[in-house]
């Protein structure tokens, strides 16, 4: 997959999602989204708690609290795997990526379509 240099920013979504959230949560989500943008599966990132704490620049217990807050507040989907890894998903980023790939395939089919 080619590297996209930029993505869309939805101001209304951001304002609505973080209207009453602590600044620490807003900053953590922005950092997580940045990592998810470059992830192999854009919009979804799985790391162990040690890596999450490094990404967020906090202790492991604080990283756990931040991720739990993101989950409870429904800012993003947070799932703890059976091996202890934590997967964080941005619903918006996943939806946009699915649309982008679908459009790319549709355009490719159109360009390779044989004229009648």
N, C-alpha and C positions, 0 to 999 in steps of 0.2 A: 504494500500500500504506500502510495506517495505521501510525503509529509505535508500536511496542511499548515501554513504559517500562521493562520488566524482562525478564529471561530466567532460565532455570533454571541452577543451578550444581550440577554433579555432583562432590561432594566426593571420592568414591571414585576417580573418573577422574582428578581433579586430583592427588590423593595418589599414585596409581599412576604417572601420567605424569611427575611431578616429584620422585619419591622420592630420586633420586640426581643430580638436575640442579643446576647452579649457580644461585644466586639470580638472577643477571643474565638467564639464559635464562627462568626462571619469570616474572620481571617483564616481559621483552620479549614473551612469549606473551600475558600478560594485556593488555598495551597493544595488541597486534595484534588480539586478540579484541574489544577495545573498538571499534577502528576497523571490524572486520568486522561488528559488530552493526549499525552505522549505514550500512553499504555498500549500494549499490543492489541487489546480489545478496547477501543476508545470508549470511555465512559464507565469503565469497570476496572477496579484494581484490587488485587488480593495481596496482602502482606501479613507477616507475623506481627505481634504487638511491639516487638523490639524495633522493627522497621517503621511501623506507624509512629512510634515515639520519636524516631529520628526525623521522619518527614515533617512532623508537627513541631519539633524542637522542644518537646516536653518530656517529662518522666513517663514511664509506662502506665502507672495508675492514672495520670492526667490524660494521657492519650485514650485510655479506656473510657474515662468520663466524657471526653469530647465526642468520641464515636458513639457512645450511648446517647448523648444529648442529640446528636444528629439523627439517630434512629428514632428516638422518642418524639422529637419535634417534626419528624417526617420530612426533613430537609433532603435526605438521601436514604437509600436502602442500605442497611448494614446487617450483614449476616456473619455469624461466627461459625466457621467450619468445624468438623469433628476433630481435626488435627490442631485446632487452636488458631489457625489463620483467620483473618478477618477480611471479608470482601465488602467493599464500598462501591455502590453504583449510583450514578447520576441518571435519573430517569430521563431528564431532558436531553442530556448528551447522548444517551443510548438511542433515543427516539430520533434525534437529528442525524446521527450516524447511519441509522437504518434507512432513513429517507435519502440521505446522500448516496449510499450504495445502491439503493433501488433506482434512483435517477440516473446514476452512472451506467447501470446495466441496461436500462431502458434506452438510453442514448446510444450505447454500443450496439444494441440490437437494431435500432433504427438505421445507424450508419452502415451496418453490414447486410441490411435487408436488400435482397435482389430486386431490381425493378422488373415490373411485369411487361 
